[in-house]
């Protein structure tokens, strides 16, 4: 039986960008996602994130660190360049904007750090279900 969080097209890995300023969290999250069968790119700062979003045509999910300076610019660029990408915000110690404000800005889900990987998988699974339903 197929798990809802697995890539929805066999043989075609969904593309994800992990934009996270903390190297250990970024690498760990990317490794877990890769292990689950996704094609994952890592971005350590706003410039790297914008560059990846611009270069990659089929971004399915952007995991965006709200503690990264310039996250609003990254989000706006993602919405303009990859409008079908699902944005999952990751919030840590900085004041976290209200979820309704984030959703109005284009963020579909906001996860609190420290992340629990099952929550990340669940958010991605919900994304895949919405994409299949659309």
C-alpha positions, 0 to 999 in steps of 0.5 A, a space after each residue: 500500500 502506498 503511503 500518502 507522503 510518497 512521491 505521486 508519480 512513480 519514477 519521477 521525484 518531486 522537486 523540493 527546495 529547503 531554504 534554511 539558514 542553519 546548516 545542520 537542520 538544512 542538511 538533515 531535512 534534505 537527507 530525510 526528504 531525499 531518503 523519502 524519494 524527493 529530489 532536494 536542493 539546499 539553499 543557505 541564504 536568500 540569494 541561493 534560494 532565489 537562484 534555485 527557484 529561478 533555475 528549476 522549472 518544476 519546484 513542487 515544495 519550498 520549505 522556507 525558514 522564516 528566520 532567514 533574512 529576506 524571507 518575504 522577498 524569497 516568498 514573493 519571488 517563489 510566488 511569481 516564478 513558481 506559482 504552483 509550488 507549495 510553500 511550507 514555512 518553518 518558524 523558530 525563535 523570531 516573532 512568528 507572523 499570524 498564520 492568516 497573514 502568512 496564508 494571505 502572503 502565499 504560505 500554505 502551512 507553518 511548522 514550528 521549530 524544532 521540526 518533527 519530521 512526521 509533521 513535515 511528511 504530513 504537510 507534504 502529503 496534504 500538498 500531494 493530495 491537493 495537487 491530485 485533486 486539482 
